[in-house]
Amino acid sequence: MRCLLCESWSLSRICRSCREEHLAPSLHTRKIVGKLSVHSFYRYDEIEPLLLTKHTDIGCHLYKIMASASFAPYAASLESEAPVAVVAVDDHVRHGYSHTAILARAMKTDTLIPRHAVLRDRSGHRYSGQDFQYRLTHPRAFELKPFPEKSVILVDDILTTGLTLTQAAETLEMAGKEVLFCLTLADAER
């Protein structure tokens, strides 16, 4: 097959040299709700074509590649004595996979435990491509299923307004969980 970025022959959808050139993460942080840190590995415009594949058949492969370049090494650098839950925001399976579940799964270590299907939005609204006003007037209705860990790292693919992560963190905190920080693949803030 050919690399999707440079079109050279490759055994992977993105060749090794393109991974090194285009997928080297540069972690930056933004605060939401005045206190909650959201760490993002890329700027949205740096990887926009790859992010837009999440609703296609090839998206599963590309999200795994991006997760292994960013989330997995970051998880390996974290130390924790107590187990920490890694919770993907709204990890519904669509198009045969869940892009947020792929990101959370890449965080698995001895003390970081991905928890799937524990935080789901039951509102029925579609937020992709919607503006801040729509998101504000149509809040998510998160349903939380129990899990044993008290500390949580929240995971999502894109940070835009911060409302989704804010509402998810509030849901977890109301259930007695402590959200340590959030991780996203990309930050859309300009």
N, C-alpha and C positions, 0 to 999 in steps of 0.2 A: 504494500500500500504506500501511498505518498503522505508526507507530513502535510497537515492542513495549513501550516503557516508558510513554509518555504517551498513546498511541493517536491522536496527531494525524497528518494526512496527511504522508507523507514519501516521498522517492525512495529512501531507504535503510531498512534494518531498524531502525535507531536514528537518530532525527533529530539534526540538528546541536546543538540546544539541550540535548537529553538527553545527548549525548556530552560537551558542556562541563560539564554539571552532575553527571553520574553517573560519567563515565569519565576524569576528570582524575586522573592517577596521583599517588600520594604515596609515593615510594620510601622503604622502610625496610629495614634489614639485620638478619639473624640469623646467628650463627656456628654451624656444625655441625662436629663432630669437633674442636672447640676452636680451629680455625684457618681453616676454609673459609668465606668470606663468601657468603651467599645474599641477593641483593637482590630484593625483591618489590615490585611496583607497587601492589597493593591488599591490603586485608584480605579474607579469604575471605568474611566475612559481608556485605561491601559489594557484592559482585558474584555471590553464590552462585547466583541464578537463571540468570544468564548462563553461569556455569561448568557448570551441570548440563545445558546444551544440547549438550555435547560428544558425546553419544551419540544425537543426533537430526539430522535433515536440515538444520535451520536452524543447527546448531552451527558449521558451516564459515563461514558468513557472519558470525556473531557473534564467533568467534575472530579472524577477519581484522580486524574493526572494533576489537576490544580490542588486538590486536597493533599496529595502526597508531596507536593512541592512546598506547601505552606503549613497546613494544620498539623501534619504528622511530625515534622521537625520541631515545631513549636511545642507540641505536647511532650516530646522527648526531653525538652529543656525545663519543663515544669517539675517542681518537687512538692510533694504533699505527704504528710504522715497519715492523714485520714483519707478515706475514699471520697472522691468528688464526682458528682454526676455531671455528665456532659449531655445537655438537653437541646435537641434540635427543635427550633421553632416550627410548629405546624408541619410535621414531617409526613404529610399524606403522600401516598404513592400515586403519582400521575405519570402517564407515559411510560409505565413499566418500572419506575424507580422514584425515589425521593431524593432530590438534590441536597436538602439539608441533612438527611440521614447519612448520606455519603460523607459529608463534612464532619459530622459528629463521630462517625465510625473511625475516621482517620486519627482521632484523638485518643484512641484506646491505648492505655498503658496499664501497669499494675495497679495504679491508684486512680486513674481517670476511667470512669465507667460510662460508656454511652448508654443512655436510657431512651429507647425508642417508643413512640406512640404514647408518651405521657403528657404532652402539652399540645392540644389540638384546638384549632379555631372552629367553633360550631356556628358562626354567624352566617355562613353561606355566601358572603361577599367575596368578590375577586378584587384584590388590591394592586395587582401588577399593572403598572402604567397609570395608576390613579394619582391625582394631585393631593397635596396636603389637606385641603378643605374636605375632599371626599373621605380621606382616611380619618379625619377628625370627627366628621359627622356620622361615620359608620364604624364605630369601634369594634375591635375584635372581641369575640366572646370565647375566651380561652377556657377549656375544660382541663383540669389537672388530675391525672391519675396518680395514686400514691407510689412512692419509691423510697427506699431507706435512707439515702444520703441526705445530709442536711445542707451541705455546700454544693453550689451549682455553677457551672459555666454554661452560659446560653450561647447557642450557635445559630447563625442565620447566613444567608448567602450575600445579601446586599443591604447596606445601611443607607437609607434615603432620608426620611424625616426623623427616624428614631422612635416613632410611635409604636411600631410593632414590638420592638425590644422593650420599650417602656411598659406597655401593657402586659407583656409576658413576665417581666420582672415583678411587676405589682402582683400578678396572680401567684407567682411563686412565693413572694414575701408574705402574702396573706395566708399562705399555707404553712408558714413557719420555716421556709427555706431561706438561705442566705445566698444571694447572687454575687459571686466574687467579681465577675466581669463578663463581658460579652465578646465573642469573636465573630467577625464576618470576613468573607472572602474579599469584598470590595466596598469602598466608601464612595458614594455618589456625590458627596459634598464637593462643591467647586471652590 
